[in-house]
Amino acid sequence: MKDIYILSVETSCDETSIAIVKNGNEVVALTILTQMDTHAKYGGVVPEIASRMHTENITMVLEETLQKAKMEIKDVDAIAVTYAPGLLGSLLVGVEFAKVLSYVYNKPLIKVNHLIGHIYANKIDNHLEFPNLALIISGGHTELIKMTGDYEFELLGETQDDAIGEAFDKVARVLGLKYPGGPNIEKLAEEGKPEYKLPKVAHDDSYNFSYSGLKSSVINLVNNEKQRGNEINKANLACSFQTTAVEELTRKLEKALKETNIKNVIIAGGVSANKYLRNKIDELCKKYNATLNLPEFIYCTDNAAMIGAAAYPLYLKGEFADLDLNAESTARIC
């Protein structure tokens, strides 16, 4: 069978990324241009700035990727792009850029859901075993998905309010930590102990998640202690928050492992880079004799390689998009 090369574009938030992926699991070339330092000045991503920087940088990122691959656009078999979900202005830059490449070079266009891209990051240099449980954990999403095959999804549970990554960022802000908050919470937590008592998160019998209450508890605790003139042990509070947040993920995942008897687990999304979380889920999987699949750290955060991996099954099915494709700020997996 002929090797299939897909050029993929990812601009859903503040990373401008383009990759060339071979046969859905081999990264030929990947370029990620982050805007992190720019947005750190504002304490978070500014959508207008993000879309403007994508526009300024995307051609340069394409040229660098082609140079790394020692290929030309005419050598690839298809163009894939993240069309949803994400920041609308940022998505539009990638979608319009991909549509132009598709039209000019007469290549089929493949639209990819960003969340599905995170799942298929686990397929890079690997293969997916079905059925599996996929836990998507990022700044905007916390979802537990059952997969029975390629693009065969069943939603078991999702966040009812804040996503876990959003909670990490907001807690980091109240503790005076720089953006991005998640990695800084993780680093600070390593120096502390879980000595602050925080409420259990959405402690019910469903597969759904909720992090707004935990986030609010930390914020209220900090404000109350300041009013009393008491000093907060930031390391201990960061550790307490992280421990409680991850405990809820493992509790719901353990429930799914018991009730489905599935022996394959996938972790996806930016928060999957958290080492404490990885260790706790690894311990859980060993307890139930389940195989844990984790993407390499470079594929945890937003990148175009995962989009190329997710586009490959669609290419094989001939599921191509028209040139009237538009970006969507919200979209579900199933």
ZADO-1210 file (C-alpha; in nm, 4 decimals, padded with zeros to 6 digits):
<atoms>
<atom x="00.0000" y="00.0000" z="00.0000" code="MET" pos="1"/>
<atom x="00.1224" y="00.3473" z="-00.0909" code="LYS" pos="2"/>
<atom x="00.2492" y="00.5616" z="00.1963" code="ASP" pos="3"/>
<atom x="00.0126" y="00.8498" z="00.2723" code="ILE" pos="4"/>
<atom x="00.1539" y="01.1885" z="00.3693" code="TYR" pos="5"/>
<atom x="-00.0803" y="01.4442" z="00.5277" code="ILE" pos="6"/>
<atom x="00.0135" y="01.8075" z="00.5833" code="LEU" pos="7"/>
<atom x="-00.1763" y="01.9267" z="00.8899" code="SER" pos="8"/>
<atom x="-00.2469" y="02.2713" z="01.0350" code="VAL" pos="9"/>
<atom x="-00.3318" y="02.3548" z="01.3982" code="GLU" pos="10"/>
<atom x="-00.4219" y="02.7090" z="01.5136" code="THR" pos="11"/>
<atom x="-00.7003" y="02.6545" z="01.7663" code="SER" pos="12"/>
<atom x="-00.5495" y="02.8696" z="02.0419" code="CYS" pos="13"/>
<atom x="-00.2034" y="03.0252" z="02.0762" code="ASP" pos="14"/>
<atom x="00.0253" y="02.7755" z="01.9007" code="GLU" pos="15"/>
<atom x="00.0856" y="02.8041" z="01.5281" code="THR" pos="16"/>
<atom x="00.1742" y="02.4513" z="01.4243" code="SER" pos="17"/>
<atom x="00.2159" y="02.2625" z="01.0976" code="ILE" pos="18"/>
<atom x="00.3247" y="01.9005" z="01.0537" code="ALA" pos="19"/>
<atom x="00.3665" y="01.6343" z="00.7904" code="ILE" pos="20"/>
<atom x="00.2550" y="01.2919" z="00.9137" code="VAL" pos="21"/>
<atom x="00.3126" y="00.9614" z="00.7332" code="LYS" pos="22"/>
<atom x="00.0484" y="00.6886" z="00.7540" code="ASN" pos="23"/>
<atom x="-00.1142" y="00.8441" z="01.0577" code="GLY" pos="24"/>
<atom x="00.1560" y="00.7570" z="01.3087" code="ASN" pos="25"/>
<atom x="00.4983" y="00.8717" z="01.1865" code="GLU" pos="26"/>
<atom x="00.5905" y="01.2382" z="01.2191" code="VAL" pos="27"/>
<atom x="00.8066" y="01.3402" z="00.9249" code="VAL" pos="28"/>
<atom x="00.8309" y="01.7019" z="01.0379" code="ALA" pos="29"/>
<atom x="00.6692" y="01.9179" z="01.3047" code="LEU" pos="30"/>
<atom x="00.6938" y="02.2881" z="01.3804" code="THR" pos="31"/>
<atom x="00.5299" y="02.4544" z="01.6806" code="ILE" pos="32"/>
<atom x="00.5565" y="02.8304" z="01.7224" code="LEU" pos="33"/>
<atom x="00.4194" y="02.9249" z="02.0630" code="THR" pos="34"/>
<atom x="00.2875" y="03.2662" z="02.1651" code="GLN" pos="35"/>
<atom x="00.3212" y="03.1868" z="02.5354" code="MET" pos="36"/>
<atom x="00.5647" y="03.4646" z="02.6215" code="ASP" pos="37"/>
<atom x="00.3427" y="03.7256" z="02.4566" code="THR" pos="38"/>
<atom x="00.0239" y="03.6182" z="02.6366" code="HIS" pos="39"/>
<atom x="00.2055" y="03.5756" z="02.9686" code="ALA" pos="40"/>
<atom x="00.2198" y="03.9567" z="02.9886" code="LYS" pos="41"/>
<atom x="-00.1605" y="03.9597" z="03.0116" code="TYR" pos="42"/>
<atom x="-00.2010" y="03.6583" z="03.2403" code="GLY" pos="43"/>
<atom x="-00.3757" y="03.4521" z="02.9721" code="GLY" pos="44"/>
<atom x="-00.4494" y="03.4206" z="02.6025" code="VAL" pos="45"/>
<atom x="-00.5828" y="03.7362" z="02.4353" code="VAL" pos="46"/>
<atom x="-00.7889" y="03.6127" z="02.1359" code="PRO" pos="47"/>
<atom x="-00.7318" y="03.9166" z="01.9128" code="GLU" pos="48"/>
<atom x="-00.3552" y="03.9016" z="01.9616" code="ILE" pos="49"/>
<atom x="-00.3516" y="03.5256" z="01.9060" code="ALA" pos="50"/>
<atom x="-00.5280" y="03.5430" z="01.5685" code="SER" pos="51"/>
<atom x="-00.3079" y="03.8310" z="01.4527" code="ARG" pos="52"/>
<atom x="00.0093" y="03.6415" z="01.5421" code="MET" pos="53"/>
<atom x="-00.1166" y="03.3307" z="01.3605" code="HIS" pos="54"/>
<atom x="-00.1656" y="03.5421" z="01.0493" code="THR" pos="55"/>
<atom x="00.1846" y="03.6844" z="01.0756" code="GLU" pos="56"/>
<atom x="00.3581" y="03.3515" z="01.1378" code="ASN" pos="57"/>
<atom x="00.1749" y="03.0746" z="00.9558" code="ILE" pos="58"/>
<atom x="00.3573" y="03.1071" z="00.6215" code="THR" pos="59"/>
<atom x="00.6929" y="03.0995" z="00.7982" code="MET" pos="60"/>
<atom x="00.5876" y="02.7908" z="00.9967" code="VAL" pos="61"/>
<atom x="00.4869" y="02.6161" z="00.6729" code="LEU" pos="62"/>
<atom x="00.8219" y="02.6925" z="00.5094" code="GLU" pos="63"/>
<atom x="01.0142" y="02.5646" z="00.8123" code="GLU" pos="64"/>
<atom x="00.8132" y="02.2417" z="00.8196" code="THR" pos="65"/>
<atom x="00.8699" y="02.1732" z="00.4504" code="LEU" pos="66"/>
<atom x="01.2416" y="02.2371" z="00.4939" code="GLN" pos="67"/>
<atom x="01.2592" y="01.9903" z="00.7841" code="LYS" pos="68"/>
<atom x="01.0766" y="01.7268" z="00.5795" code="ALA" pos="69"/>
<atom x="01.2725" y="01.8030" z="00.2621" code="LYS" pos="70"/>
<atom x="00.9407" y="01.7960" z="00.0797" code="MET" pos="71"/>
<atom x="00.7155" y="02.0224" z="-00.1239" code="GLU" pos="72"/>
<atom x="00.3416" y="02.0643" z="-00.0909" code="ILE" pos="73"/>
<atom x="00.2909" y="01.8762" z="-00.4170" code="LYS" pos="74"/>
<atom x="00.4436" y="01.5694" z="-00.2463" code="ASP" pos="75"/>
<atom x="00.1690" y="01.5349" z="00.0161" code="VAL" pos="76"/>
<atom x="-00.1591" y="01.3502" z="-00.0354" code="ASP" pos="77"/>
<atom x="-00.3955" y="01.5718" z="00.1628" code="ALA" pos="78"/>
<atom x="-00.4296" y="01.8867" z="00.3732" code="ILE" pos="79"/>
<atom x="-00.5806" y="01.8537" z="00.7216" code="ALA" pos="80"/>
<atom x="-00.6829" y="02.1341" z="00.9542" code="VAL" pos="81"/>
<atom x="-00.8351" y="02.1876" z="01.2970" code="THR" pos="82"/>
<atom x="-01.1768" y="02.3463" z="01.2369" code="TYR" pos="83"/>
<atom x="-01.3173" y="02.3234" z="01.5941" code="ALA" pos="84"/>
<atom x="-01.3331" y="02.3769" z="01.8868" code="PRO" pos="85"/>
<atom x="-01.1203" y="02.6718" z="01.9931" code="GLY" pos="86"/>
<atom x="-01.0845" y="03.0482" z="01.9600" code="LEU" pos="87"/>
<atom x="-01.2849" y="03.1418" z="01.6519" code="LEU" pos="88"/>
<atom x="-01.0397" y="03.4015" z="01.5193" code="GLY" pos="89"/>
<atom x="-00.7455" y="03.1667" z="01.5603" code="SER" pos="90"/>
<atom x="-00.9290" y="02.8755" z="01.3983" code="LEU" pos="91"/>
<atom x="-01.0263" y="03.0922" z="01.1002" code="LEU" pos="92"/>
<atom x="-00.6625" y="03.1648" z="01.0208" code="VAL" pos="93"/>
<atom x="-00.5790" y="02.7940" z="00.9990" code="GLY" pos="94"/>
<atom x="-00.8950" y="02.6963" z="00.8143" code="VAL" pos="95"/>
<atom x="-00.8575" y="02.9637" z="00.5458" code="GLU" pos="96"/>
<atom x="-00.4872" y="02.8851" z="00.5062" code="PHE" pos="97"/>
<atom x="-00.5591" y="02.5129" z="00.4627" code="ALA" pos="98"/>
<atom x="-00.8390" y="02.5832" z="00.2153" code="LYS" pos="99"/>
<atom x="-00.6037" y="02.7920" z="00.0014" code="VAL" pos="100"/>
<atom x="-00.3423" y="02.5145" z="-00.0001" code="LEU" pos="101"/>
<atom x="-00.6089" y="02.2583" z="-00.0870" code="SER" pos="102"/>
<atom x="-00.7400" y="02.4672" z="-00.3772" code="TYR" pos="103"/>
<atom x="-00.4066" y="02.5809" z="-00.5210" code="VAL" pos="104"/>
<atom x="-00.2404" y="02.2380" z="-00.5052" code="TYR" pos="105"/>
<atom x="-00.5561" y="02.0356" z="-00.5767" code="ASN" pos="106"/>
<atom x="-00.5290" y="01.8290" z="-00.2583" code="LYS" pos="107"/>
<atom x="-00.8250" y="01.6863" z="-00.0643" code="PRO" pos="108"/>
<atom x="-00.9156" y="01.8811" z="00.2491" code="LEU" pos="109"/>
<atom x="-00.9781" y="01.7031" z="00.5802" code="ILE" pos="110"/>
<atom x="-01.1431" y="01.8733" z="00.8774" code="LYS" pos="111"/>
<atom x="-01.0409" y="01.7499" z="01.2228" code="VAL" pos="112"/>
<atom x="-01.1962" y="01.8051" z="01.5633" code="ASN" pos="113"/>
<atom x="-00.9265" y="01.9368" z="01.7978" code="HIS" pos="114"/>
<atom x="-01.0316" y="01.7030" z="02.0816" code="LEU" pos="115"/>
<atom x="-01.0151" y="01.3990" z="01.8575" code="ILE" pos="116"/>
<atom x="-00.6691" y="01.5191" z="01.7609" code="GLY" pos="117"/>
<atom x="-00.5637" y="01.4988" z="02.1252" code="HIS" pos="118"/>
<atom x="-00.6873" y="01.1396" z="02.1415" code="ILE" pos="119"/>
<atom x="-00.4990" y="01.0412" z="01.8268" code="TYR" pos="120"/>
<atom x="-00.1772" y="01.1926" z="01.9636" code="ALA" pos="121"/>
<atom x="-00.1545" y="00.8541" z="02.1357" code="ASN" pos="122"/>
<atom x="-00.1259" y="00.6886" z="01.7934" code="LYS" pos="123"/>
<atom x="00.1981" y="00.8667" z="01.7031" code="ILE" pos="124"/>
<atom x="00.4801" y="00.6082" z="01.7040" code="ASP" pos="125"/>
<atom x="00.2211" y="00.3704" z="01.8450" code="ASN" pos="126"/>
<atom x="-00.1135" y="00.2086" z="01.7668" code="HIS" pos="127"/>
<atom x="-00.4525" y="00.2324" z="01.9344" code="LEU" pos="128"/>
<atom x="-00.6079" y="-00.0732" z="02.0957" code="GLU" pos="129"/>
<atom x="-00.9872" y="-00.0969" z="02.1054" code="PHE" pos="130"/>
<atom x="-01.1999" y="-00.0768" z="02.3046" code="PRO" pos="131"/>
<atom x="-01.0430" y="00.1892" z="02.5228" code="ASN" pos="132"/>
<atom x="-01.1275" y="00.4598" z="02.7726" code="LEU" pos="133"/>
<atom x="-01.0025" y="00.8036" z="02.6665" code="ALA" pos="134"/>
<atom x="-00.9705" y="01.0741" z="02.9308" code="LEU" pos="135"/>
<atom x="-00.9466" y="01.4186" z="02.7679" code="ILE" pos="136"/>
<atom x="-00.8070" y="01.6766" z="03.0101" code="ILE" pos="137"/>
<atom x="-00.7190" y="02.0263" z="02.8946" code="SER" pos="138"/>
<atom x="-00.7778" y="02.3946" z="02.9590" code="GLY" pos="139"/>
<atom x="-01.1246" y="02.3803" z="02.8079" code="GLY" pos="140"/>
<atom x="-01.2297" y="02.0179" z="02.8369" code="HIS" pos="141"/>
<atom x="-01.2625" y="01.7310" z="03.0810" code="THR" pos="142"/>
<atom x="-01.4319" y="01.4334" z="02.9176" code="GLU" pos="143"/>
<atom x="-01.4354" y="01.0571" z="02.9585" code="LEU" pos="144"/>
<atom x="-01.4909" y="00.8788" z="02.6267" code="ILE" pos="145"/>
<atom x="-01.5362" y="00.5129" z="02.5381" code="LYS" pos="146"/>
<atom x="-01.3879" y="00.4197" z="02.1995" code="MET" pos="147"/>
<atom x="-01.4845" y="00.0961" z="02.0270" code="THR" pos="148"/>
<atom x="-01.2964" y="00.1667" z="01.7019" code="GLY" pos="149"/>
<atom x="-01.1559" y="00.4441" z="01.4835" code="ASP" pos="150"/>
<atom x="-01.3939" y="00.7402" z="01.5156" code="TYR" pos="151"/>
<atom x="-01.6403" y="00.5317" z="01.7174" code="GLU" pos="152"/>
<atom x="-01.7038" y="00.7349" z="02.0329" code="PHE" pos="153"/>
<atom x="-01.9411" y="00.7123" z="02.3267" code="GLU" pos="154"/>
<atom x="-01.9471" y="00.9975" z="02.5775" code="LEU" pos="155"/>
<atom x="-01.9502" y="00.8635" z="02.9327" code="LEU" pos="156"/>
<atom x="-01.9056" y="01.1887" z="03.1211" code="GLY" pos="157"/>
<atom x="-01.7939" y="01.5501" z="03.0913" code="GLU" pos="158"/>
<atom x="-01.7363" y="01.8608" z="03.2978" code="THR" pos="159"/>
<atom x="-02.0477" y="02.0395" z="03.4163" code="GLN" pos="160"/>
<atom x="-01.8680" y="02.3724" z="03.4541" code="ASP" pos="161"/>
<atom x="-01.4930" y="02.4442" z="03.4649" code="ASP" pos="162"/>
<atom x="-01.2473" y="02.2086" z="03.2979" code="ALA" pos="163"/>
<atom x="-00.9574" y="02.0826" z="03.5066" code="ILE" pos="164"/>
<atom x="-00.7005" y="02.2869" z="03.3134" code="GLY" pos="165"/>
<atom x="-00.9055" y="02.6023" z="03.3604" code="GLU" pos="166"/>
<atom x="-00.9188" y="02.5378" z="03.7340" code="ALA" pos="167"/>
<atom x="-00.5401" y="02.4929" z="03.7426" code="PHE" pos="168"/>
<atom x="-00.4910" y="02.8263" z="03.5658" code="ASP" pos="169"/>
<atom x="-00.7319" y="03.0183" z="03.7897" code="LYS" pos="170"/>
<atom x="-00.5863" y="02.8736" z="04.1098" code="VAL" pos="171"/>
<atom x="-00.2387" y="02.9608" z="03.9843" code="ALA" pos="172"/>
<atom x="-00.3508" y="03.3184" z="03.9301" code="ARG" pos="173"/>
<atom x="-00.4869" y="03.3580" z="04.2833" code="VAL" pos="174"/>
<atom x="-00.1584" y="03.2175" z="04.4163" code="LEU" pos="175"/>
<atom x="00.0332" y="03.4798" z="04.2180" code="GLY" pos="176"/>
<atom x="00.1922" y="03.2314" z="03.9775" code="LEU" pos="177"/>
<atom x="00.2738" y="03.3257" z="03.6201" code="LYS" pos="178"/>
<atom x="00.0889" y="03.2033" z="03.3101" code="TYR" pos="179"/>
<atom x="00.0630" y="02.9226" z="03.2095" code="PRO" pos="180"/>
<atom x="-00.0695" y="02.8203" z="03.5473" code="GLY" pos="181"/>
<atom x="-00.0801" y="02.4416" z="03.5193" code="GLY" pos="182"/>
<atom x="00.2939" y="02.3710" z="03.4970" code="PRO" pos="183"/>
<atom x="00.3654" y="02.6259" z="03.7703" code="ASN" pos="184"/>
<atom x="00.1098" y="02.4688" z="04.0062" code="ILE" pos="185"/>
<atom x="00.2691" y="02.1285" z="03.9413" code="GLU" pos="186"/>
<atom x="00.6178" y="02.2619" z="04.0113" code="LYS" pos="187"/>
<atom x="00.5134" y="02.4381" z="04.3326" code="LEU" pos="188"/>
<atom x="00.3137" y="02.1364" z="04.4526" code="ALA" pos="189"/>
<atom x="00.6302" y="01.9261" z="04.4504" code="GLU" pos="190"/>
<atom x="00.7573" y="02.1425" z="04.7381" code="GLU" pos="191"/>
<atom x="00.4437" y="02.1075" z="04.9512" code="GLY" pos="192"/>
<atom x="00.2183" y="01.8656" z="05.1349" code="LYS" pos="193"/>
<atom x="-00.1617" y="01.8238" z="05.0975" code="PRO" pos="194"/>
<atom x="-00.2331" y="01.9766" z="05.4385" code="GLU" pos="195"/>
<atom x="-00.5236" y="02.2043" z="05.3411" code="TYR" pos="196"/>
<atom x="-00.8653" y="02.0363" z="05.3558" code="LYS" pos="197"/>
<atom x="-01.0539" y="02.1047" z="05.0338" code="LEU" pos="198"/>
<atom x="-01.3992" y="01.9775" z="04.9334" code="PRO" pos="199"/>
<atom x="-01.4363" y="01.6667" z="04.7216" code="LYS" pos="200"/>
<atom x="-01.5202" y="01.7420" z="04.3604" code="VAL" pos="201"/>
<atom x="-01.8658" y="01.6402" z="04.2265" code="ALA" pos="202"/>
<atom x="-01.8643" y="01.3422" z="04.4571" code="HIS" pos="203"/>
<atom x="-02.1561" y="01.1618" z="04.2916" code="ASP" pos="204"/>
<atom x="-02.2109" y="00.8334" z="04.1118" code="ASP" pos="205"/>
<atom x="-02.2038" y="00.9710" z="03.7568" code="SER" pos="206"/>
<atom x="-01.9104" y="00.9962" z="03.5178" code="TYR" pos="207"/>
<atom x="-01.9402" y="01.3764" z="03.5071" code="ASN" pos="208"/>
<atom x="-01.6856" y="01.6194" z="03.6467" code="PHE" pos="209"/>
<atom x="-01.7049" y="01.9589" z="03.8166" code="SER" pos="210"/>
<atom x="-01.4173" y="02.1841" z="03.9166" code="TYR" pos="211"/>
<atom x="-01.5807" y="02.5210" z="03.9818" code="SER" pos="212"/>
<atom x="-01.6467" y="02.4373" z="04.3476" code="GLY" pos="213"/>
<atom x="-01.2872" y="02.3316" z="04.4105" code="LEU" pos="214"/>
<atom x="-01.1562" y="02.6419" z="04.2363" code="LYS" pos="215"/>
<atom x="-01.3906" y="02.8676" z="04.4359" code="SER" pos="216"/>
<atom x="-01.2895" y="02.6989" z="04.7626" code="SER" pos="217"/>
<atom x="-00.9231" y="02.7765" z="04.6997" code="VAL" pos="218"/>
<atom x="-01.0018" y="03.1370" z="04.6059" code="ILE" pos="219"/>
<atom x="-01.2194" y="03.1848" z="04.9156" code="ASN" pos="220"/>
<atom x="-00.9591" y="03.0245" z="05.1395" code="LEU" pos="221"/>
<atom x="-00.6893" y="03.2592" z="05.0128" code="VAL" pos="222"/>
<atom x="-00.9097" y="03.5666" z="05.0494" code="ASN" pos="223"/>
<atom x="-01.0242" y="03.4706" z="05.4008" code="ASN" pos="224"/>
<atom x="-00.6718" y="03.4047" z="05.5218" code="GLU" pos="225"/>
<atom x="-00.5539" y="03.7387" z="05.3821" code="LYS" pos="226"/>
<atom x="-00.8361" y="03.9205" z="05.5652" code="GLN" pos="227"/>
<atom x="-00.7327" y="03.7527" z="05.8863" code="ARG" pos="228"/>
<atom x="-00.3717" y="03.8522" z="05.8296" code="GLY" pos="229"/>
<atom x="-00.2596" y="03.4915" z="05.8013" code="ASN" pos="230"/>
<atom x="00.0094" y="03.3795" z="05.5621" code="GLU" pos="231"/>
<atom x="-00.0764" y="03.1144" z="05.3047" code="ILE" pos="232"/>
<atom x="00.1646" y="02.8271" z="05.2540" code="ASN" pos="233"/>
<atom x="00.1449" y="02.8382" z="04.8748" code="LYS" pos="234"/>
<atom x="00.3303" y="02.5128" z="04.8205" code="ALA" pos="235"/>
<atom x="00.0975" y="02.3237" z="05.0546" code="ASN" pos="236"/>
<atom x="-00.2105" y="02.4800" z="04.8992" code="LEU" pos="237"/>
<atom x="-00.0900" y="02.4002" z="04.5463" code="ALA" pos="238"/>
<atom x="-00.0251" y="02.0419" z="04.6546" code="CYS" pos="239"/>
<atom x="-00.3664" y="02.0164" z="04.8233" code="SER" pos="240"/>
<atom x="-00.5428" y="02.1492" z="04.5143" code="PHE" pos="241"/>
<atom x="-00.3563" y="01.9245" z="04.2722" code="GLN" pos="242"/>
<atom x="-00.4114" y="01.6176" z="04.4904" code="THR" pos="243"/>
<atom x="-00.7858" y="01.6827" z="04.5168" code="THR" pos="244"/>
<atom x="-00.8274" y="01.7619" z="04.1470" code="ALA" pos="245"/>
<atom x="-00.6445" y="01.4494" z="04.0312" code="VAL" pos="246"/>
<atom x="-00.8196" y="01.2332" z="04.2899" code="GLU" pos="247"/>
<atom x="-01.1534" y="01.3034" z="04.1208" code="GLU" pos="248"/>
<atom x="-01.0148" y="01.2063" z="03.7800" code="LEU" pos="249"/>
<atom x="-00.8848" y="00.8762" z="03.9128" code="THR" pos="250"/>
<atom x="-01.2089" y="00.8078" z="04.1007" code="ARG" pos="251"/>
<atom x="-01.4238" y="00.8444" z="03.7891" code="LYS" pos="252"/>
<atom x="-01.1764" y="00.6518" z="03.5770" code="LEU" pos="253"/>
<atom x="-01.1698" y="00.3706" z="03.8351" code="GLU" pos="254"/>
<atom x="-01.5497" y="00.3566" z="03.8216" code="LYS" pos="255"/>
<atom x="-01.5308" y="00.3173" z="03.4416" code="ALA" pos="256"/>
<atom x="-01.2630" y="00.0479" z="03.4636" code="LEU" pos="257"/>
<atom x="-01.4788" y="-00.1504" z="03.7064" code="LYS" pos="258"/>
<atom x="-01.8034" y="-00.1144" z="03.5157" code="GLU" pos="259"/>
<atom x="-01.6796" y="-00.1586" z="03.1577" code="THR" pos="260"/>
<atom x="-01.3977" y="-00.4069" z="03.2209" code="ASN" pos="261"/>
<atom x="-01.2000" y="-00.2276" z="02.9481" code="ILE" pos="262"/>
<atom x="-00.8259" y="-00.2857" z="02.9705" code="LYS" pos="263"/>
<atom x="-00.6905" y="00.0028" z="02.7595" code="ASN" pos="264"/>
<atom x="-00.6676" y="00.3632" z="02.8828" code="VAL" pos="265"/>
<atom x="-00.5709" y="00.6746" z="02.6879" code="ILE" pos="266"/>
<atom x="-00.4860" y="01.0106" z="02.8428" code="ILE" pos="267"/>
<atom x="-00.5092" y="01.3137" z="02.6120" code="ALA" pos="268"/>
<atom x="-00.4864" y="01.6923" z="02.6296" code="GLY" pos="269"/>
<atom x="-00.2512" y="01.9488" z="02.7765" code="GLY" pos="270"/>
<atom x="-00.3035" y="01.8436" z="03.1392" code="VAL" pos="271"/>
<atom x="-00.1808" y="01.4939" z="03.0466" code="SER" pos="272"/>
<atom x="00.1703" y="01.6408" z="03.0700" code="ALA" pos="273"/>
<atom x="00.1274" y="01.6663" z="03.4489" code="ASN" pos="274"/>
<atom x="00.3669" y="01.4108" z="03.5986" code="LYS" pos="275"/>
<atom x="00.1762" y="01.3698" z="03.9250" code="TYR" pos="276"/>
<atom x="-00.1397" y="01.2906" z="03.7296" code="LEU" pos="277"/>
<atom x="00.0462" y="01.0469" z="03.5037" code="ARG" pos="278"/>
<atom x="00.1842" y="00.8603" z="03.8045" code="ASN" pos="279"/>
<atom x="-00.1545" y="00.8344" z="03.9769" code="LYS" pos="280"/>
<atom x="-00.3313" y="00.7053" z="03.6663" code="ILE" pos="281"/>
<atom x="-00.0452" y="00.4646" z="03.6008" code="ASP" pos="282"/>
<atom x="-00.0901" y="00.3253" z="03.9543" code="GLU" pos="283"/>
<atom x="-00.4632" y="00.2866" z="03.8917" code="LEU" pos="284"/>
<atom x="-00.4131" y="00.1056" z="03.5622" code="CYS" pos="285"/>
<atom x="-00.1683" y="-00.1361" z="03.7213" code="LYS" pos="286"/>
<atom x="-00.4244" y="-00.2074" z="03.9928" code="LYS" pos="287"/>
<atom x="-00.6756" y="-00.3163" z="03.7262" code="TYR" pos="288"/>
<atom x="-00.4193" y="-00.4772" z="03.4949" code="ASN" pos="289"/>
<atom x="-00.4969" y="-00.2185" z="03.2271" code="ALA" pos="290"/>
<atom x="-00.2586" y="-00.0795" z="02.9661" code="THR" pos="291"/>
<atom x="-00.1991" y="00.2960" z="02.9863" code="LEU" pos="292"/>
<atom x="-00.1176" y="00.4890" z="02.6684" code="ASN" pos="293"/>
<atom x="00.0398" y="00.8303" z="02.7152" code="LEU" pos="294"/>
<atom x="00.1501" y="01.0674" z="02.4393" code="PRO" pos="295"/>
<atom x="00.5039" y="01.1982" z="02.4465" code="GLU" pos="296"/>
<atom x="00.5230" y="01.5353" z="02.6196" code="PHE" pos="297"/>
<atom x="00.5645" y="01.7236" z="02.2902" code="ILE" pos="298"/>
<atom x="00.2310" y="01.5799" z="02.1705" code="TYR" pos="299"/>
<atom x="00.0374" y="01.6585" z="02.4905" code="CYS" pos="300"/>
<atom x="-00.0119" y="02.0268" z="02.4210" code="THR" pos="301"/>
<atom x="-00.1572" y="02.1671" z="02.0974" code="ASP" pos="302"/>
<atom x="00.0356" y="02.0522" z="01.7925" code="ASN" pos="303"/>
<atom x="-00.0302" y="01.9726" z="01.4271" code="ALA" pos="304"/>
<atom x="00.1102" y="01.6185" z="01.4398" code="ALA" pos="305"/>
<atom x="-00.1935" y="01.4988" z="01.6347" code="MET" pos="306"/>
<atom x="-00.4182" y="01.6550" z="01.3705" code="ILE" pos="307"/>
<atom x="-00.2363" y="01.4642" z="01.0982" code="GLY" pos="308"/>
<atom x="-00.2731" y="01.1421" z="01.2970" code="ALA" pos="309"/>
<atom x="-00.6464" y="01.2008" z="01.3450" code="ALA" pos="310"/>
<atom x="-00.6910" y="01.2874" z="00.9760" code="ALA" pos="311"/>
<atom x="-00.5509" y="00.9571" z="00.8500" code="TYR" pos="312"/>
<atom x="-00.8575" y="00.7374" z="00.9238" code="PRO" pos="313"/>
<atom x="-01.0747" y="01.0023" z="00.7552" code="LEU" pos="314"/>
<atom x="-00.8467" y="00.9962" z="00.4510" code="TYR" pos="315"/>
<atom x="-00.8836" y="00.6187" z="00.4256" code="LEU" pos="316"/>
<atom x="-01.2625" y="00.6552" z="00.4430" code="LYS" pos="317"/>
<atom x="-01.2625" y="00.9326" z="00.1828" code="GLY" pos="318"/>
<atom x="-01.4294" y="01.1755" z="00.4240" code="GLU" pos="319"/>
<atom x="-01.3179" y="01.5067" z="00.2749" code="PHE" pos="320"/>
<atom x="-01.4407" y="01.8599" z="00.3408" code="ALA" pos="321"/>
<atom x="-01.5621" y="02.1128" z="00.0854" code="ASP" pos="322"/>
<atom x="-01.3992" y="02.4505" z="00.0342" code="LEU" pos="323"/>
<atom x="-01.6922" y="02.6177" z="00.2094" code="ASP" pos="324"/>
<atom x="-01.5616" y="02.4702" z="00.5375" code="LEU" pos="325"/>
<atom x="-01.5904" y="02.7180" z="00.8227" code="ASN" pos="326"/>
<atom x="-01.4410" y="02.7344" z="01.1716" code="ALA" pos="327"/>
<atom x="-01.6545" y="02.6577" z="01.4768" code="GLU" pos="328"/>
<atom x="-01.5730" y="02.7751" z="01.8273" code="SER" pos="329"/>
<atom x="-01.7618" y="02.4851" z="01.9860" code="THR" pos="330"/>
<atom x="-01.7959" y="02.1226" z="01.8784" code="ALA" pos="331"/>
<atom x="-01.8514" y="01.7909" z="02.0488" code="ARG" pos="332"/>
<atom x="-01.6830" y="01.4597" z="01.9798" code="ILE" pos="333"/>
<atom x="-02.0135" y="01.2747" z="01.9899" code="CYS" pos="334"/>
</atoms>
